[in-house]
Amino acid sequence: MKSPIAHDDLKIIRTIAAIEPLREFWTSQPTHRDADLAFYLFFLGATPEVIRPHVIALYRDRLPYALLVGRLEERRLDIKIGYFRLWTRKLRTLTFVYQGLLGDQSELSSESFVHSILEVLRDGEADVAMLHSLDVNMPLFRLAISLPKRRFSDRVTTPKVHRMTDLCSVKGTFLNSLSQKARYQQRRKAKALVEEFQGNVRIECFTRQDQVGRLMQDAEVVACKSYQRGLGVGFSDTEFMRQRLTMEAGKGWLRGYVLYLGDQPCSFWITSLCGNVLHSNVQGFDPRYAKYSPGMYLVIKVIEDIYDHPDAAGQPTEVDFGLGEAEFKERLSNRSWWESSVYIFAPTLLGFSVNSLRTLVALSEKPMRAILEKSRLLSKVKRVWRARMRRE
């Protein structure tokens, strides 16, 4: 099946130089941080796995009206059962960034993008394409699943909730907008924390390039003790992270919050302020102080400060907690929707084999997860595993 858009009206951008003519249209579109042109170009240059850009552009009367922003990279396709990684082979992957569909998002445009991806996979430019965390109500999500042949389509999409807080819809104080149980627990723990450390509790916000070094140093003190470190995720004091935070500070995006007990960092929350949205990036807390919920304390104090000073320059009106379940996200958010990444595999023996293995593993994991959820053991298993990761 051919693309509904004539080939003269569809172009694939494969070099950085060829991106420049798209700058005016690209920067005129409301974007998430990940699809921002400056962040995209930074990521291309700072990530060794990236081979080249891969941006699909649709034109009308020689002017762009829709983009699908991606890159070609060599990356591992992880196939896991729970926290156990079964498959780590590197594949040439077309990765389309989060909220990288800019401009027209209609059925017709979405169909053209998917056909372009299928053509590139047939031509052998990549082994797999991954469209990062699409809203399940978008035409692009449905078409990315339905248009490829079944042997090479994604049969095990796993929608996850994406949560956000719209501060404009909050009435009264922010804390009073939470449930009675959440308010009681937070006030009790906050009081105990302040009393335990005799009021020597403070939060610092890091925004400038000359503050990046200290932010990373103090965040690493906390992150090295967290369960995320045992899983190889979350914050890590790497050169890439340093370059990224420095770039964000230069753009005026960086908002890095650290909670100190005495002079010791106890919890951190690194965010990006893009437009009127504060995007949550990475968090962590020292497990020694878990009984005080220092991570929740920090997030609530930051949001309360934002909410109490709505007219201050650069204050966000929304806090985006991102994808995935977490107790604090559920408690603090007032908006949610469902998203899922979608994979499309090349019509090759390798593509078929990887898709089959991924499908088999996912289908075998679902009943185990369902049993654990039904018996209310899933959260307990996660807590035990995370405690083990902290010890290791």
C-alpha positions, 0 to 999 in steps of 0.5 A, a space after each residue: 500500500 502506498 502513502 496517500 501523500 505524493 512523494 513530492 510532498 514528503 521528504 525525509 531529512 537525514 542531515 543536520 544541515 537539511 534541518 535548517 530550512 525547517 527551523 521557522 516552522 519547527 520553532 513555531 510549534 508548541 513542543 515538549 522539551 524532548 521535541 524542542 529543536 535546540 534539545 533535539 540538536 543537542 541530543 544528536 551531538 551529545 549521544 554516541 549511539 546516534 547515527 544521524 537525524 531522521 525527520 519526516 516532513 510533509 509539505 503543502 505548496 512547498 511549505 512544511 505543515 507536519 513533522 515527525 521528529 526522529 533519529 537513527 541510532 544503534 541501541 539495545 532493544 531490551 526484552 524483560 520480565 519484570 526487572 530481568 533483562 533477557 535481550 540486549 542485542 543492539 539494533 539499528 533503530 529509528 527512534 521517534 521522540 516523545 511528542 515529536 509529531 508537530 503540526 497537522 496530526 490528522 488521519 491522513 498525515 499520520 498514515 503518510 508518516 507510517 507508510 514512510 517508516 514502512 518504506 525505510 524499514 523495507 529498504 533496510 535502513 533500520 531493523 526496527 522503528 520505535 514511536 515513543 509513548 504515543 497518546 493511545 487516542 491519536 490516529 498515529 498510535 492506531 495506524 502504527 499498529 494496524 498498517 504493518 503486516 501482522 508478523 512485523 507489527 507490535 502486538 503487545 503494546 503496554 499503555 501506561 498512565 501519564 499524570 499532570 497537575 493543572 495548577 489553574 484548576 486548583 482551588 484554595 491552597 495546593 495541600 488542601 486540594 489533596 485527599 484528606 488522608 494525603 493531607 494528614 500523612 504529609 502534615 504529620 511527616 513534615 512536622 516530624 522531619 522538621 522536629 527531628 532536625 530542629 528546623 534545619 531543613 531547607 530547599 535550594 533551587 539550582 538554575 544557572 550554569 555555574 551551579 550545575 557542578 554542585 547540583 550534580 555532586 549533591 544529587 549523586 550523593 543521594 542517587 548512589 544510595 537509591 534502588 534506581 542505581 541498582 537498576 541502572 536508571 535514574 540520575 547518574 553523574 555522567 558527562 552526558 548529564 553534565 552537558 545536558 543540564 548545562 545546556 538546559 541552564 543556558 536555555 533558562 529551563 533548568 530547575 534543580 531542587 535539593 532538600 538538605 537536612 542539616 548540610 547533607 542532601 537528602 532528596 532531589 528533584 531535577 526538572 525542566 521549565 519549558 514554557 508554562 510547564 514544569 517537566 519532571 525529569 529525575 528524582 531520588 531520596 536517601 532511603 535512610 529517611 524513608 519514614 519521612 517521605 522526603 521525596 514527597 515533602 520536596 515535591 509538595 514544597 516546590 509546588 506549594 511555592 509555585 502555587 503561592 506565587 502565581 504572578 512571579 516571573 517564569 512560574 509554570 501553570 502545569 506540572 508534568 509528572 511524566 509517564 508511569 505509576 508512582 504513589 506521589 504522582 497519583 496523589 498530586 495530579 489532577 489530569 491523566 491520560 494513557 500512552 504507549 510506545 509502538 514498535 514496527 519491525 523490518 520485514 526481515 528474518 531478524 525483524 520477525 525473530 525479535 518481534 516473536 521473542 518480544 511478543 512471547 515474553 510479554 504474553 507470558 509476563 501478563 498472567 504473572 503480573 495479573 496474579 500478583 496484582 489480584 493478590 495485592 502482592 505486586 507492590 510488595 514484590 516491587 518493594 522487596 526488589 527495590 530494597 535489594 537493589 539499594 543494598 547492592 
